[in-house]
Structure formats: structure tokens, C-alpha cells
Amino acid sequence: MRLPRLLLARETAPWTMAGQKGSWNLALRRIAEKKDPSEITRDNVIAWDDHTYVIYDGYPKSQFHFLILPRIPFVIAEESPQGKKNMVTVPPRDMESIRSLLASRYAPAVLGRIAAMEQRYADLDSGDGLEWGVRSGFHAVPSMRHLHLHVISDDLVSDRLKQRKHYLSFHPRMGIWLPLAEAQALADAGQRLPHTDEEYEEGLRKPLYSLDMSRTYNTVPEIKQYLLERWRSMRVAPLSAPTKP
């Protein structure tokens, strides 16, 4: 399906938990279980196919920030040693996080479907000449239960970035961010995450380094000012959708 124009984070509304049963950290799983995309709030859903939903992040940490979720049930075709194709359903527990997925034999298939949807955004053309980097990856220790790929513009300019952990968890060099390509390489090699949750969480206690690691900042307001000035220095046209990863 053709993707619509992406909305800026400031044009989206935070998720509402009104009327939702269960813990807040299961919100993504509840979305993934929806059989019909029309059951998802229209302002939240961007696109979908048989295996994935694409939704706006409810608390975006950049000017563009959305999530790609594997749907439940997630059905794939597997070929037996005899050459017969069988339809297999990936257990939802295998898709609880990137850690659980990499421990599953279904990891290459699930990541492949997620990557196929992610690639639909690679050539998005806003038509106004603005381009900036887009990063796609997972948090090694996520706060929400159910696998989700973050696709995020690399400015990290957002009024919803309020805490140290918000910034550090999306910093590409703090150790918590696992790029999609690296996750796929681990899956293809049959490898799991190389560190424990505790070791990954050490990244959330590191100094507030600039994105290029050239200096540190003492407070979140200081890092937010740095990010804003960095973005302003790179702007060449009015704000629009990211065009290339």
C-alpha cells in the first residue's frame, strides 16, 4: 500500500490509555493483536500489511518517530526437509522483545518482514528538498512488552524528550540502541544478544554525550538546547518528512 505523508511529532497526540485494560506496558501487544486495522485509532496507524502494523510513537523523541510492530498472530510458511510447505504461527512470547526474538528460530523471518516494511520509507520523497538521517533500531532493554522497531529521524528534537534515559536510549553509541541491520546479522548467525539486561542498562547511566561524542552536558535542558542548535544548523528547507535512511 502507498504510505501517507508522515506527521511531525508535534502534529500527533500522545496515546490515551482510557478504557484500556491491563498494564500500560502491554499497549503495543494489544495493538498487535488487532485483527482489523480499523480497530486502531485512525490518528495512530500509518500503514499495515499481513505481518506488521506501522504506528506513530505515542511519546516521540524526535521530529519524526514511528514504530513497526509484528502482528499477532504472525503466520509464516516453513519448508520441511521433504520440501513441503507448512504454515506456522510464531509464538507471541518469541516476539516480546528483541532478546526473546533472537532466542527464537523464527528471528530471521520476523525481522525480514519488519525490514520489508521499513524499506518502504527509504525512498520517501517530501517534494520540498529537505533531507536528514533516519535511524531504525531496537532498544536492547525496552520499556514496552512486544517487539517494536523504532524508525526515528536523527535530530532528537522533541518536547517529549524530558529525561536522561530518553536521550541516552536513542543515542547510537551508548550501547542500548541496536540497529536493525545488526539485529538481522545476529539472527542470520543464530546468535543472541551479547550482554545481559543489566549490562545494557549501564548505558542509561553514562554521561550526556553529544551525538558525535565530542563533548558532554550536565543537564537535560543543556542537551536539548544542543540538539535544537544542531538541527537548526542543518536545516536547508521547511520541515517535512524524512527522505532517506
C-alpha positions in Angstrom: 0.0 0.0 0.0 1.1 3.6 -0.6 2.3 5.3 2.5 0.6 8.6 3.5 2.5 11.8 4.4 4.1 11.3 7.8 3.1 13.7 10.5 5.6 15.7 12.6 5.7 14.6 16.2 4.1 17.9 17.2 1.1 17.1 15.0 0.4 13.8 16.8 -1.3 13.2 20.1 0.0 11.1 23.0 -1.6 7.7 23.3 -4.5 7.6 25.6 -5.0 4.6 28.0 -8.6 5.5 28.7 -10.8 2.4 28.6 -7.8 0.1 28.2 -7.5 -2.9 30.4 -4.2 -4.2 31.8 -0.8 -2.7 32.3 0.4 0.2 30.2 3.4 -1.7 29.0 1.2 -4.1 27.2 -0.3 -1.4 25.0 1.7 -2.4 21.9 0.7 -6.0 22.3 -2.9 -5.0 22.4 -2.4 -3.1 19.1 -0.6 -6.1 17.5 -3.5 -8.3 18.4 -6.0 -6.2 16.4 -7.3 -8.3 13.5 -8.7 -5.3 11.7 -6.6 -2.0 11.2 -9.9 -0.1 11.6 -9.9 -1.1 15.3 -6.8 1.1 15.8 -7.3 4.8 16.4 -7.1 6.4 13.0 -4.7 9.1 14.2 -2.2 6.4 15.4 -1.9 4.0 12.5 0.2 4.8 9.4 0.3 1.6 7.4 0.0 -2.2 7.6 0.4 -5.4 5.8 -0.3 -9.1 6.7 2.6 -9.2 9.1 3.1 -5.7 10.5 1.5 -2.5 11.8 3.1 0.9 11.5 2.0 3.4 14.1 3.1 6.7 15.5 5.0 6.6 18.7 2.8 7.9 21.5 5.7 9.8 23.1 8.0 10.6 20.1 11.6 11.6 20.9 12.3 13.2 17.6 10.5 15.2 14.9 9.5 12.0 13.2 9.1 8.9 15.2 7.1 5.8 14.5 7.1 2.1 15.3 6.8 -1.1 13.3 5.2 -4.0 15.2 4.8 -7.6 14.2 1.2 -8.6 14.2 -0.4 -11.3 16.3 -0.9 -14.0 15.0 2.2 -13.9 12.9 1.9 -16.7 10.3 4.8 -17.7 8.0 5.4 -20.5 5.6 8.1 -23.0 6.5 9.5 -25.7 4.2 10.0 -29.1 5.7 13.1 -31.3 4.9 10.8 -33.1 2.4 10.1 -29.9 0.6 6.6 -29.5 1.8 5.4 -26.0 2.9 3.7 -25.7 6.2 2.0 -22.6 7.7 3.5 -21.9 11.1 2.4 -19.4 13.8 5.2 -17.7 15.6 4.6 -17.9 19.4 3.8 -14.4 20.8 6.3 -15.0 23.6 9.0 -15.1 20.9 8.1 -11.6 19.9 8.0 -10.0 23.4 11.4 -8.2 22.8 14.4 -8.3 20.6 16.1 -10.6 23.2 13.3 -13.1 23.1 13.2 -13.0 19.3 16.9 -13.6 18.9 16.5 -16.7 21.1 13.8 -18.0 18.6 14.3 -19.9 15.4 11.8 -17.5 13.8 14.1 -14.4 14.2 15.2 -14.2 10.6 11.7 -14.5 9.3 10.2 -11.9 11.7 13.0 -9.4 11.2 12.7 -9.9 7.4 9.1 -8.9 7.4 9.8 -5.9 9.6 12.7 -4.8 7.4 10.5 -5.1 4.3 8.0 -2.7 5.8 10.8 -0.4 7.0 12.2 -0.2 3.4 9.0 1.3 2.2 10.2 4.5 3.9 13.7 4.6 2.4 12.7 6.5 -0.7 10.0 8.7 0.7 10.2 12.0 -1.1 8.7 15.0 0.6 9.0 17.1 -2.5 10.5 20.2 -0.8 14.2 19.3 -0.8 14.7 18.6 2.9 16.6 15.5 3.8 18.0 14.3 7.1 19.1 11.0 8.6 16.7 8.3 9.7 17.7 5.5 12.1 15.9 2.2 12.6 16.6 0.1 15.6 15.5 -1.7 18.8 16.1 -1.0 22.4 18.0 -3.9 23.9 16.1 -3.3 27.1 12.7 -1.9 26.1 10.1 -0.4 28.4 7.1 -1.8 26.4 6.4 -5.5 26.1 6.0 -6.6 22.4 8.7 -6.3 19.8 8.8 -2.9 18.1 11.2 -1.3 15.7 11.8 2.4 16.2 12.1 4.4 13.0 13.2 7.9 14.0 14.7 11.0 12.4 18.2 11.6 13.9 17.5 15.2 15.2 16.1 14.1 18.6 14.3 17.4 18.8 11.1 16.8 20.7 9.2 18.4 23.6 8.5 14.8 24.8 12.2 14.1 25.3 12.3 15.0 29.0 14.6 12.6 30.9 18.2 11.5 30.6 17.1 7.9 29.7 15.1 9.3 26.9 18.1 10.8 25.2 20.6 8.1 26.1 18.4 5.2 25.0 18.3 6.7 21.4 22.0 7.7 21.4 23.6 5.5 18.8 26.8 5.0 20.8 25.5 4.4 24.4 25.0 0.6 23.9 21.3 0.3 24.3 20.4 1.1 20.7 20.6 -2.0 18.4 20.3 -1.0 14.7 18.0 -3.2 12.6 20.9 -4.3 10.4 22.9 -5.5 13.5 19.8 -7.4 14.8 19.4 -9.1 11.4 23.1 -10.1 11.4 22.7 -11.7 14.8 19.6 -13.5 13.7 21.2 -14.8 10.5 24.2 -16.1 12.5 21.9 -17.7 15.1 23.3 -15.5 17.8 21.6 -13.9 20.8 22.1 -10.5 22.4 25.7 -10.5 23.7 25.1 -8.7 27.0 22.7 -9.0 30.0 19.9 -6.5 30.6 21.9 -5.1 33.5 25.0 -4.5 31.2 22.8 -2.8 28.6 21.2 -0.6 31.3 24.6 0.7 32.2 24.2 2.8 29.0 21.5 4.8 30.8 23.9 5.9 33.4 26.5 7.3 31.1 27.3 11.0 30.7 25.2 13.1 28.4 27.5 12.9 25.4 26.8 14.9 22.2 25.8 12.7 19.3 29.3 13.0 17.9 30.8 12.2 21.3 32.9 15.4 21.2 31.6 16.9 24.5 29.3 16.2 27.5 26.5 18.2 29.0 25.4 18.4 32.6 21.6 18.6 32.3 18.7 17.6 30.1 17.9 21.2 29.2 21.5 21.7 28.1 21.4 18.6 25.8 18.0 19.7 24.4 19.5 23.2 23.5 22.4 21.5 21.8 20.1 19.3 19.8 18.0 22.2 18.7 21.0 24.3 17.7 22.4 21.2 15.8 19.1 20.8 14.0 18.9 24.5 13.1 22.4 24.4 11.7 21.5 21.5 9.4 18.2 22.9 8.1 18.1 23.8 4.4 14.3 23.9 3.9 11.0 23.9 5.8 10.2 20.9 7.9 8.8 17.8 6.2 9.1 14.1 6.1 12.5 12.3 6.2 13.5 11.1 2.8 16.4 8.7 3.2 17.8 6.5 6.0 
